[in-house]
Amino acid sequence: MLGIDFSDEAIEAARRALRRFSGRVRKADFFHLQEAPFDLVYERAFLCALPRALWPEWGARMAELVRPGGELAGFFYLDGNLRGPPFGSSREGLRELLAGRFDVMSDEPVPPVESIPVFKGKEIWQVWKRRL
């Protein structure tokens, strides 16, 4: 297990929350991470924070980080907002980003009570399986 972020504040908050697993969280650059591949990559509010110009690179990098047969799972923000962040996507947009490398296995709405306020009513939970 490895948790990464580029924000010192987020890393400290994660370390406090994870207590005995706090050593598994560190500052790192997603696009240059050396540890790979992983069986599972969890996504939450990373893609929607990236400028849209980096989204194709995000999709290609996910294919490098998730081993064939592994999974990408997470919450994805759906919104037509072009003036983010957060930058919303669509189901079709996510399929385009992951096309040819992943197949969607699960696609479910997230109940508003389970979202943080900025994403309320505009999130989906998806699980993508990396093609062999």
For each residue, the residues with C-beta under 8 A, 3 or more apart:
1: 21 24
2: 24 25 26 35 38
3: 14 18 24 25 26
4: 25 26 27 28 30 33
5: 10 11 14 25 27 28
6: 10 27 28 29 30
7: 10 11
8: 11 12 27
9: 12 13
10: 5 6 7 13 14
11: 5 7 8 14 15 25 26 27
12: 8 9 15 16
13: 9 10 16 17
14: 3 5 10 11 17 18 22 25
15: 11 12 18 22 25
16: 12 13 19 22
17: 13 14
18: 3 14 15 21 22 24 25
19: 16 22
20:
21: 1 18 24 25
22: 14 15 16 18 19 25
23:
24: 1 2 3 18 21
25: 2 3 4 5 11 14 15 18 21 22
26: 2 3 4 11
27: 4 5 6 8 11
28: 4 5 6 32 33
29: 6 32 33
30: 4 6 33 46 58 61
31: 57 61
32: 28 29
33: 4 28 29 30 36 65
34:
35: 2 38
36: 33 64 65 67
37: 64 65 66 67 68 70
38: 2 35 41 65 66 67 70
39: 66 67 70 71
40: 66 70 71 72 73
41: 38 62 65 66 70 71 72 73 74
42: 73 74
43: 46 47 72 73 74 75 76
44: 74 75
45: 48 49 75 77 86 119
46: 30 43 49 50 58
47: 43 50 55 58 76 77 87 89
48: 45 76 77 84 85 86 87 88 89
49: 45 46 84 85 86 87
50: 46 47 54 55 58 85 87
51: 54 87
52: 55 87
53:
54: 50 51 57 58
55: 47 50 52 58 59 89 97
56: 59 60 97
57: 31 54 60 61
58: 30 46 47 50 54 55 61 62 97
59: 55 56 62 63 97 98 101
60: 56 57 63 64
61: 30 31 57 58 64 65
62: 41 58 59 65 66 72 98 101 102
63: 59 60 66 98 101 102 130
64: 36 37 60 61
65: 33 36 37 38 41 61 62
66: 37 38 39 40 41 62 63 70 71 72 102 130
67: 36 37 38 39 70 130
68: 37 130 131 132
69: 129 130 132
70: 37 38 39 40 41 66 67 129 130
71: 39 40 41 66 105 127 128 129 130
72: 40 41 43 62 66 98 102 127 128 130
73: 40 41 42 43 106 125 126 127 128
74: 41 42 43 44 125 126
75: 43 44 45 110 115 119 123 124 125
76: 43 47 48 89 94 123 124 125 126
77: 45 47 48 86 87 88 89 119 122 123
78: 88 89 90 91 122 123 124
79: 86 88 89 122
80: 88 90
81: 84 86 87 88
82: 87
83:
84: 48 49 81 87 88
85: 48 49 50
86: 45 48 49 77 79 81 118 119
87: 47 48 49 50 51 52 77 81 82 84
88: 48 77 78 79 80 81 84 122
89: 47 48 55 76 77 78 79 93 94 97
90: 78 80 93 94
91: 78 94 95 107 124
92: 95 96
93: 89 90 96 97
94: 76 89 90 91 97 98 126
95: 91 92 98 99 104
96: 92 93 99
97: 55 56 58 59 89 93 94
98: 59 62 63 72 94 95 101 102 104 128
99: 95 96 102
100: 131
101: 59 62 63 98 130 131
102: 62 63 66 72 98 99 128 129 130 131
103: 128 129 131
104: 95 98 107 126 127 128
105: 71 127 128 129
106: 73 125 126 127
107: 91 104 124 125 126
108: 124 125 126
109: 123 124 125
110: 75 114 115 119 123 124 125
111: 114 115
112: 115 120 121
113:
114: 110 111
115: 75 110 111 112 119 120 121 122 123
116: 119 120
117: 120
118: 86
119: 45 75 77 86 110 115 116 122 123
120: 112 115 116 117 123
121: 112 115
122: 77 78 79 88 115 119
123: 75 76 77 78 109 110 115 119 120
124: 75 76 78 91 107 108 109 110
125: 73 74 75 76 106 107 108 109 110
126: 73 74 76 94 104 106 107 108
127: 71 72 73 104 105 106
128: 71 72 73 98 102 103 104 105
129: 69 70 71 102 103 105
130: 63 66 67 68 69 70 71 72 101 102
131: 68 100 101 102 103
132: 68 69
